[in-house]
Amino acid sequence: MSNVTAWAVYYTAATQETVPAAEGGSTSVSRAAGYVWTRVLWDGATEWSAPQGSAAISDPEGKYSIGSQYAA
């Protein structure tokens, strides 16, 4: 089995994100460039790429949790 590492996935530009609303439905919130919106486990070798408008940074120490800000 390949070695997997945790990666933080962040927005490369400011964006509007749709999130669930407390009363049901959804709402739109502004997210700055660098906002970490998910984390993935990846071996860095198999084919995978962050979704359009996002990038990933290797983060095995967990420095960038979801909701944190990554500055390239």
C-alpha positions, 0 to 999 in steps of 0.5 A: 500500500502506498504511503498516504499523507493528509493534504489541506485543500484551499480556495485559490481565489475569493469565492462564494460558498453555499452552506446549510442554513440553521433554519433549513435550506442554504445560504451563501457566504464569502470565503477568502483566497486561502480558506481551507475547505476540506482535507484529504488523504492522498499518496501524492502519486495516484491521479487526483487533483483539487477541484477547479478554483482550489489547490492542495498543500501537503499537511501531515502535521494538521497545521491547516484545519478546515476553516483555517487560512493558508497563505502561499 
